Amino acid sequence: MKKSKRGKILILGGGLAGLAAGFELAKANKSVEVFEKWNEVGGLARTINVGGFRFDTGPHRWYTKSNMVNDWMLKLLGPEVIKVPRLTRIYFDGKFFYYPIKLLNALFGIGIARAFMAVFDYTRARLRARLFKRKLVTLEDGYINQFGQTLYKTFFQRYSEKLWGEKCIQISVDWVGQRTRGLNILTILKDIFFKSGTVVSLVDEFSYPKDGVGRIAEKLASEMKEYKGVIHTLADVTKIFHDGKKITAIGVKHKKGMKRYEADFVISSIPINDFCLALTPLIDERILQLAHKLRYRDELQVALFVKKTHITPDTWIYVHPKEIPFMRVMEMDNWSDGLSPKGTTSLVFEIACNEGDRLWRKSDKEIIKLVSRSYIEEFHLIDDRDIIRGYVHRVPKEYPVYHIGYRQDVKEIKLFLKRFKNLQLIGRNGTFRYNNMDHSIEMGLYAAWNIIKGRKLYDVESVNIEREYLEEKKIENVEDKKLENEKTS
């Protein structure tokens, strides 16, 4: 198979966004190379194998509002995809509540007095929102505007502050837009009374690769190599050379030293601030200052391999109490029975922290003990004898932190980077946007198709900005489907 002579395409970052772009470009006979900093591809959506236990790096279910992206994934994985019933609950004050919120469960669970206040506060908040338009700035503003004071303090404040490690008044309201966009009591009522018809409301099942979410990355990498694409792992992009109008080359740190790669086109999913700081010659001091302002929240992911199965009915549980170190726990045998040896499962706990802080610096042994003790004492579902072993996976830059005013900062950075005509930014960290994996894949596809078509027909920045709730999907009619097929042909 001959390579196209249309130029060398370099993709920075081997997560799902970068791999989706690389796969499409290699399939189109383009000369493309992917550079991944870590020893495996997949980015934030990997499946780790430890002694026969396969567990995901967080609860990455496949759900998308785009039929095009869904069809693309199903074509890629085919019979490997299974349907998984979703049960997600909130653990709060010793009780379990369904999430997304089920109205009666929530109101009865919090008690009559608090339930009355919740309904009253919600009604007052919605009337205020309609009658007195005010600028919403903080995370607290957004939750109270959407749910009222009582539900905010009951279900959202504690968990949000545990996740971010700071007060809700210090985080931008945009996080509400990303996580609960369009979700309110009316959405919940619609789910109860109008579940059939043209709206699939709050998702109660999802697609999932039976051998773990990492199969998406594994399959993309395998297919890309089949089409003669090149993937470099343990390849840290430390220099990005430019002439003021184009990215001309990158400098990559390999195990054996530095190497320079010339570029005709560049697609980047590495953190946007790291991209700016790697540019050489140095760029405007103002942009460098803005890049330094961008922050991320990091994670410790702790897997306990347990001699039990189906310990809970949940795919994952949000854990609100601040005295419990982990914010979420996932049970892998409720995703797929084949991920662990027979009679066992993996429990995966997520601890939000900052790289280099007190928690991050703890040894793996200390972290495993901290998590196992806390889980056993709080939930009483397993004991020490059930635990085979533990494993710690450290994840830098799990979430972009939306500081107050971040949107203008990111906008200014992106406006500056537009001067590089052969550059496209994709992915969660590449665009500094809280994407789910379907959004990142869609960005990667758009970036690849722009290069294949020879002009920017697809707007990467249009992905994941819809106003409807992320888990509410309209079923498209035949004409809608026809239009989408024509768009991608």
N, C-alpha and C positions, 0 to 999 in steps of 0.2 A: 504493500500500500504506500503510495507516494505521499509525501507531505506537501501541503499547500505552501506556496511561496509568499503568502500574504503577511508574514512577519511572526516574530516570536512573542508569545503571550505568556506573561508571568502572573501567577496567582499566589498572593500572599495569604497564607492561612489554609489549613486543611480540614476545617470544619465542614458542616453540611453545605453552607453557602458556597465555599470555595470548591468543594468536590462536585457539586451540582454544575457549576460553571465549567469546571475542567472536563467533566464527562461529556457535556453537550459540545464543547469545543473540539475535543479529541474525536468524537463521533462525526463531527463535520470536517474531519481531516485537517485540523489546525495544529500548528506546532505549539504545544502548551506544556508548561511545567508548574507544579504545585509545590510550595515550600511550607512545611509544617514544623513548628518549633519543637514539638514533643515527639516521643518515640512512636506514637500511633496517631493515625488520622481519626477524625470524628469530633474533635473539639469538645464542646459541652455535652454532646449526645453520643457518648461511648458506652459500650458494654464491656466490662472488665471481667476477665476469667481468672479466678484464683482457685486452683486445685479442683476444678470441675464445677465450681459455683460461678455462674454468670449473673452479674447484677449491673443494672444501669446506673449511670451517674446522675441520678435524679429522675423524677417521674415524667418522662418524655413520652406522652401518649401521642398518637397520630390523629389529629383532627384538623380539618381545614375547611374554610368557607369557599375555597376555590375549587371547582370541579376540575379545572385544568390541572392544577397541582396534584389533586388527589388521583386523577387518572394516570399522571406521570409516575407517581410513586407505586401505584398498583401494577403498572406495566413493568417497572423496575424489579419488584420483588415477587410478583405473581403469587403462587400458592403458599409462599412463606407468611403471608399476612393472615392473621386471625382477628376475630372480633372479641373484645374483652368488655364484660359488663363493668361499668364504672360505679364504685361506691367510694366517695370521698367525704370524710367527716372532719369536724372541728372538735378538738378536745379542749374544753373550757370549764374551769371550776369543777372538775371531777365528773363532768357530763359530756356526752357526745351529741353534736348537732350536725345535721346534714349540710354539705356544701356542694353546689350552690344552695343557698338557704331555702329550706322548705318552710313555708309560713307557719303552719300549725305547730310543727316540731319546734321551731324557734320560739314562738310565743309561749307555748306551754312549758318549754324547757327553762325559760328564764323567770318563770313565776308570774302570777296574775298582775301584781302591782307594776313590775317592770315591763310586762307586756302591754299594759294600758299606756304607760309612758312612751313605749316604743311607737305605738300606733299614733298617739297624740303628737309626738315629736316629728314623726315622719310626715304626717299631714301638714303640720306647721311649716316644716322645711320645704315641702313641695310648693305650698302656697307662696312662701317668701320668694322661692326661686322664680315663680311665674310673675309675681307682682312687682318685685324689687330686684331688678337685674344688678348683681354686684360682681365685681371682679374676684374670681377665686384664685388664690395664690398658693396656698399650702395644701399638703395632703389632708390635714385636718379640715380645712375649708371644704375640700371636695367630698369627703366622706359624709360630713354633716349635711351638706347641701343635697346629697343623693339619698341618704338613709335616715337623717335625723340624729340628734345628739345621743339618744339612748342606744340605738343600734351601733353607732360609731364606737362608743365607749365599751359596749359589750363584746362586739365581734371583730372590730378592726383596729382599734388603737393599740392594744397590747401586742398583738401579733406584728403589726407594722413596725413598732418601735423595737421589738425583738429582732426582726429581720434587718433593719437598717442600723441599729445600734445608736440611734439618735431620735430626738422628738419629732413627732409628725409635723410640727410647725417649721421644721428645718428642711423638709422634703417638698419638692414641687407637686402641685395638684395633678400634673400630667401622669403621675403613677396611677392615680385613680382611673384616668382615662385609658391607660394601658391594661389594667387588670380587671376593672369592673365596668368598662365602657357600656353604657346603656342598660346595665343591670340595676333594677330597682323593684319595688313591690309590684309594679304593673307587669314587669317581665315575669316575675314569679307567678303572679295570678294567671298570666297567659299560659305559662307552662302547665298549670293545674287544669285549666278549663278548655284550652284550645290546642292541645298537643297534636291533634291530627290536622290534616289539611296541608297548606303550603308552607308552614313553618315548623321546623324541627327546633324546639326551643333549647332547654338546658340539656346538654348532651349526657345521655345515660349509658352510652357505650362508645368505644373508640376502636380504631384499627391499630394493630401492633404486630411487629415482626416476631414470630414465635420464639426465635432464638435471641431476642433482645433488640433494643432500639439501635444498637451499634451495627446491626446488619445493614442498615441503610448506607452508612459510611463504608463498610467493608465491601458491599456490592458495588458502590460507585467507584471505589478505588480499583477494584478488580476489573470492572468494565472499562474504566479509563485506560488502564494499562493494556488491555486487549486492543484498544484503538491506538496504541503507541504513544499515549500520553505519559508523562514522566512525573513521579511523585518523590520528593525528597523529604525524609523525616530527619529529626534532630538537625534541622536546618533553620537557624535563627536569623531572620532578616534584621540586620543592625544598621545598614546604610541604604538610603534610597537617593540615588543621584538624579539630578534634574538640570535642565538648562533654562528654567523660568517659564517654559511653555509646555514641556513634555517631561515625563519620567523617562530617563534614558537608560538606567541600569539599576541593579540592586547589588548590595554587598551582603553575602550570606556567611555566617559562621557555622562551619561544619566541624565534626570531631577532629578532622585533620587540618583545620585552619580556615582562613577566609578565602572566598572565591567570588568573583564578579560575574554577573549575568546581564547581558545586554537585553533591552526590552523595546518592543514596538508597541505593545499594549500591556497595561497593568490592571489587574482586578485585586482589590485589597479587602480582606475581612479581618486583618489584625486590628487591635484597638486603635481608634482614630488618633488618640493623643500620642501613642507610640509611633504611628506613621509620621506625624508632624515632627516629632523630636528626632526622627531618623533622617529627615531630609537634609541633603547636602548639595550645594552650599547652604548655609544656614538661612532660614526664612525670616520674615518680619518678626521682630521682638514681640509685637502685640499677639500674634498667633501662637507663639511659643508660650506666652503667659496664659492664654486661654487653654492651651493643651495641658498645662500643668494644673489648671483648676479642675479638670475632669477627673472624677474618682470612680472607683468600682468597689463593690462589696464582694468579699471572697468567701469561700466555704471549705469546711472540713466535712467530708463524706465518710461515714463510718459504717462498714458492713459487718454485721454479726451473722455467722453461719450457725444455724440452729437445728437441732434434732427434733423438729416439730414441723408440721405443715398447717397452713390456713389458720394461723394463730388468731387473726382477726378476719372479718369479711372484707376489709378495706383494701383498695389499691394503694391509697395513701391517706395519712391523717395529718392535719395541721395541729400543731401542739402550741397552745397559747401561753400557758404559765411561764413567766420569765425565770422562775427558779429551776425549770427543766432546761438543760443546756441545748437540746435539739429543737428545731422549729418544725420539722416535718419528718415522718417516718413512712417508709414504703415497704410493702411486703411482696417479694418477687413471685411467689407461687400463686398470688392472686392475679398476676399478669399472664404467666404461662407456666404450665407444670414442668416443662422440660428444661428450665433454667438451673435447677439444682439436682443433686443426686436424690434418688428415691427416698422419701421419708424425711427430707430436710428442706429448708428454705433459707433465703437471705433476707434479713431485715436491714434496710439501708436508712441511716439517720443523717440528717443535714444540720450542720451547725454553722450559722452565719457568723463571720468574724472578719477581721482585717489582716491581711498578710503581714506577719511580723509582730502581731499583738500577743498578749499573754496566752490565749488559747492556741494560736497558730504555732507558738514555740514549744508547746507541750510535746512530749514524746508520743509515738504511736501507742505505746503501752498505757500511758496515762490517759490518753483520749479514749481508748477502748474501755478502760475501767470506768471512767467518768460516765460514759454513755450506758454501758451495761448496768451499772449500779442504779442509775437514775430510772432506766426503763423497768427494771425488775421491781424496784421499790414503789414506783408510781402505778404501774399497770397490773402487776401480779399475774402475768400471763406465762412467763418462763422463769426458770431459776438458773443459777450458775452451771448446774449439771447439764443443762440443755445446750449450752454454748460450746461449739466445737473450736472456734477460733474467731479472731476479728481481723479487720484490715482497714487501713486508713488511706483515703485518696484525697489529696489536697488540690483544691481548684482555685487558682487565682482568677480574678476578673469574671466572676459568675454573673453579677448584675451591674449594669451601669447605674450610678447614683444620680438621681435627678435633683441636683441642688437648686435652690431658688435662683432663677435667672439662667439656668443651664441652657434653655432652648435658644436664647439669643447668642450665647457663647458658641454653641454647636453650629448654629446658622452661620455665624461669622467665619468659623473655621472652614465649613463646607464651601462657602462662597469663595474663600481664598483658594481652596484646592481645585475649584472649577477651572482655574487657569491652566491646569495640566490636562490637555485635551485627550490624552490617551489613558486617563485614569477613571476607574469606576469604583465606588465604595459599596460594599455589601455586608450583610450579616449583622448580628446583634452588636458586637463591639466595633465593627467597621463603620457602622452608621450611628452608633451610640443610641440605639433604640431597642426597647425591650421586645424582641421578636420571639415568637414560638418557632419551632423548627420548620414548619411549613412556610412561614414568612421568609426565613433565611434562604430556604431552597428557592422560593419564588424570585427573590432578589438575584440569586446566582444564575437562574435561568434567564432572567431579563438581561443581565450583563453579558452573558454568553451570546444570546441572540442578537444583541446590538452589534457585537463584533462580527458575527456571522453575516448579518444583513448589511454591514458596512456603514451603518448610521444608527443613531440612537432613537429607535422607534419605541422602545419600552422605557418607561420612567421608573427606575429603581426606587426613587423616593416616594412613589405613590403606594408602595406596599405597606400594609398595616397602619393605615390612617383612617379606615372606615369608622363611622360613629356608632354603629350597632354593637351590641354586646358580642364579645369574641366567641361565645358559645351559642349564639343564636344564628341559625342559617336558614335562608329561604331556599326552598327546593325550586330549581330553575325549570322553566318550561322548555319545550323543544326549540322554540325560536331563540331563547337565551343561550342554549347550548350551541346552536348553530353559529351564532355571532361569536361566541368564544373560540370555537374551532377555527373560524375564519381568521380571527385575530392572531392565532399562533401558527397558522399555516404559511 
